[in-house]
């Protein structure tokens, strides 16, 4: 499987412990199988790292954008990773996650309402390499320095998302 990671640096030897513990899928090295997504969302002067993952013998858990996924990422935001997998793949929780968790824990939103908000907008896939076993099967293929690409398309996508989110929030009130 080809995977991509955009960073400020070349990362030929990723470290699983450097990532945030409360990210969508818990601690791990985050990549995406979506080459165009990785390139489009790269910042200025980014380094586009390319990898190949040998999936042989790995326990890979694949999430869909649904209630199971929501429960898992909600638990990981509280740093409770209850899934034992070498690699976790699934949708990236959009920025709404940060807002909905606070609203959810305040009692204003029910979990099904928060999930409905998280389903707004495009769906992009991420892969979190979570174990040393999987890391040993991740081979760095190289890197190239790129400038941030397609800022206009990014802005259009963000504005469409914000409009849809505002409408959905208004419908909840």
C-alpha positions as CSV (number, residue, x, y, z in Angstrom):
1,X,0.0,0.0,0.0
2,X,1.4,3.4,-0.9
3,X,1.1,6.1,1.8
4,X,2.1,9.7,2.0
5,X,3.0,12.1,4.8
6,X,3.6,15.8,4.5
7,X,5.9,17.5,6.9
8,X,8.5,20.2,7.2
9,X,11.1,17.5,7.1
10,X,12.2,14.3,5.3
11,X,11.2,11.4,7.6
12,X,12.9,8.2,6.5
13,X,12.6,6.7,9.9
14,X,9.3,7.7,11.6
15,X,9.0,7.6,15.4
16,X,5.6,6.3,16.7
17,X,6.0,8.2,20.0
18,X,6.4,11.7,18.5
19,X,2.7,12.0,17.4
20,X,-0.1,13.4,19.6
21,X,-1.6,10.8,21.9
22,X,-5.1,12.3,21.5
23,X,-5.3,12.3,17.7
24,X,-8.2,10.6,15.9
25,X,-6.7,7.1,16.1
26,X,-4.4,7.6,19.1
27,X,-0.7,7.7,19.2
28,X,1.1,6.7,16.0
29,X,2.6,7.9,12.7
30,X,-0.1,9.4,10.5
31,X,-0.2,9.1,6.8
32,X,-2.8,9.0,4.0
33,X,-3.2,6.8,1.0
34,X,-4.7,9.7,-0.9
35,X,-1.8,11.3,-2.8
36,X,-3.7,14.2,-4.1
37,X,-5.2,15.1,-0.7
38,X,-1.7,15.1,0.8
39,X,-0.3,17.3,-1.9
40,X,-3.3,19.7,-2.0
41,X,-3.3,20.4,1.7
42,X,0.5,20.8,2.0
43,X,1.7,24.1,3.4
44,X,4.4,26.3,1.9
45,X,7.7,24.6,1.4
46,X,6.4,21.2,2.5
47,X,8.3,17.9,2.2
48,X,6.2,15.2,0.6
49,X,7.3,11.8,2.0
50,X,6.3,8.7,0.2
51,X,6.1,5.2,1.8
52,X,5.2,1.7,1.0
53,X,3.5,-0.5,3.6
54,X,3.7,-4.3,3.4
55,X,0.4,-5.4,4.9
56,X,1.4,-9.0,5.3
57,X,0.6,-10.3,8.8
58,X,-0.6,-6.9,10.1
59,X,-3.8,-6.4,12.0
60,X,-5.3,-3.5,10.1
61,X,-8.6,-2.0,11.4
62,X,-10.6,-0.1,8.7
63,X,-13.2,2.3,9.9
64,X,-16.1,3.8,8.0
65,X,-17.5,7.2,8.7
66,X,-20.1,5.9,11.2
67,X,-21.0,5.6,14.9
68,X,-18.3,3.0,15.6
69,X,-15.7,5.4,14.1
70,X,-17.2,8.3,16.1
71,X,-17.0,6.4,19.4
72,X,-13.4,5.4,18.7
73,X,-12.1,8.9,17.9
74,X,-14.1,10.3,20.8
75,X,-12.3,7.9,23.2
76,X,-8.9,8.7,21.6
77,X,-9.5,12.4,22.2
78,X,-9.6,11.4,25.9
79,X,-6.4,9.3,25.3
80,X,-8.2,6.0,25.8
81,X,-7.2,3.7,22.9
82,X,-9.2,0.4,23.3
83,X,-8.3,-1.1,19.9
84,X,-5.3,-3.3,19.4
85,X,-4.3,-3.0,15.8
86,X,-1.0,-2.5,14.0
87,X,-2.6,0.0,11.6
88,X,-5.8,1.9,11.9
89,X,-7.4,3.4,8.8
90,X,-10.4,5.5,8.3
91,X,-11.8,9.0,7.8
92,X,-10.1,12.0,9.1
93,X,-12.3,13.8,11.7
94,X,-12.7,17.3,10.3
95,X,-12.2,20.4,12.5
96,X,-15.8,20.0,13.7
97,X,-14.5,17.4,16.1
98,X,-12.8,19.9,18.3
99,X,-16.0,22.0,18.6
100,X,-18.4,19.1,19.0
101,X,-16.5,17.4,21.8
102,X,-16.8,20.5,23.9
103,X,-20.5,20.9,23.1
104,X,-21.1,17.2,23.6
105,X,-19.5,17.1,27.0
106,X,-21.5,20.2,28.0
107,X,-24.7,18.3,27.3
108,X,-25.9,20.6,24.5
109,X,-25.4,18.0,21.8
110,X,-26.3,14.3,21.9
111,X,-23.8,11.9,20.4
112,X,-26.0,11.3,17.3
113,X,-26.2,15.0,16.7
114,X,-22.4,15.4,17.0
115,X,-21.9,12.5,14.5
116,X,-24.3,14.2,12.1
117,X,-22.1,17.3,12.2
118,X,-19.0,15.2,11.6
119,X,-20.5,13.8,8.5
120,X,-20.6,17.2,6.9
121,X,-17.9,18.0,4.2
122,X,-15.6,15.8,2.2
123,X,-14.2,12.6,3.5
124,X,-10.5,12.0,3.4
125,X,-8.7,8.9,4.6
126,X,-5.8,8.6,7.1
127,X,-3.7,5.7,8.2
128,X,-2.1,5.5,11.6
129,X,0.8,3.1,12.0
130,X,0.6,2.2,15.7
131,X,3.0,-0.6,16.4
132,X,6.7,-1.3,15.9
133,X,5.7,-4.4,13.9
134,X,3.9,-2.2,11.4
135,X,6.7,0.4,11.4
136,X,9.2,-2.3,10.4
137,X,7.0,-3.0,7.4
138,X,6.8,0.7,6.4
139,X,9.5,1.5,3.8
140,X,10.4,5.1,3.0
141,X,10.6,5.5,-0.8
142,X,11.8,9.1,-0.8
143,X,10.7,12.7,-0.5
144,X,10.4,15.8,-2.5
145,X,10.1,19.4,-1.5
146,X,6.9,21.0,-2.8
147,X,5.2,24.4,-2.5
148,X,1.7,24.5,-1.1
149,X,-0.6,23.6,-4.0
150,X,-4.1,24.7,-5.0
151,X,-4.9,27.2,-2.4
152,X,-8.0,28.4,-4.3
153,X,-9.5,24.9,-4.3
154,X,-8.7,24.6,-0.6
155,X,-10.4,27.9,0.2
156,X,-13.5,27.0,-1.8
157,X,-13.7,23.7,0.0
158,X,-13.3,25.3,3.4
159,X,-16.0,27.9,2.7
160,X,-18.5,25.3,1.4
161,X,-17.8,23.3,4.6
162,X,-18.3,26.2,6.9
163,X,-21.5,27.2,5.2
164,X,-22.9,23.6,5.5
165,X,-21.8,23.4,9.1
166,X,-23.4,26.7,10.0
167,X,-26.7,25.6,8.4
168,X,-26.6,22.3,10.3
169,X,-25.8,24.0,13.6
170,X,-28.7,26.4,13.0
171,X,-31.0,23.5,12.4
172,X,-30.0,22.0,15.8
173,X,-31.0,25.2,17.7
